[in-house]
Amino acid sequence: MSPGDAAAHRLRIQLPSGASFEAEGSPGFIAAERQEFIALQAGRRGTSAAAESGPDAGEPAWETLLESSGQKLAMRAKLRGERGERDACLILLAAARTLLRERRPTAAQIARWLRASGYPIARVDRAIQASIDQGEILASGSRRARRYELSGPGLAKAFRLGRQHAAFIDPSGTAK
């Protein structure tokens, strides 16, 4: 397998309920994303995804990851790696959905949250374009009315990233 073939794996699932899943990347990445999607779908049918998948399933420990007051969000620690801004945006969108009940924040709100988290960002649309292209984030509107929201696979990825980052910040899981 050559280095160019690493991203050649692709999986697309369309369920009778209308839910769809699409992933592209390494086989391990696709398997992890598929498991998250299945867990989310099981949770929507009324069964507990946390009971099926163990203690790691479900929402991350927001109090460990974020500081929030009013309509402000800020991550307590920056994410490592080259995709830090993009992954931080996924986590912030999931937190806004859960904590602030804001399903579709504007680009200006997201930019404020990212700057407060320590990411010197100029334009949100450029920072998250790869997530939009992969279908993790949905964009609507234009110019100043542009809003972003997480898709199903994007929410699953945001929760997984949030749980991993919370475990990095507090390995014992005791911070409340």
PyMOL commands that set and color helices and strands:
alter all, ss='L'
color gray80, all
select helices_A, chain A and resi 3-7+27-44+49-53+62-65+84-99+107-116+124-127+129-133+143-145+152-169
alter helices_A, ss='H'
color red, helices_A
select strands_A, chain A and resi 9-14+20-25+66-69+72-75+137-140+147-150
alter strands_A, ss='S'
color yellow, strands_A
deselect
rebuild
show_as cartoon
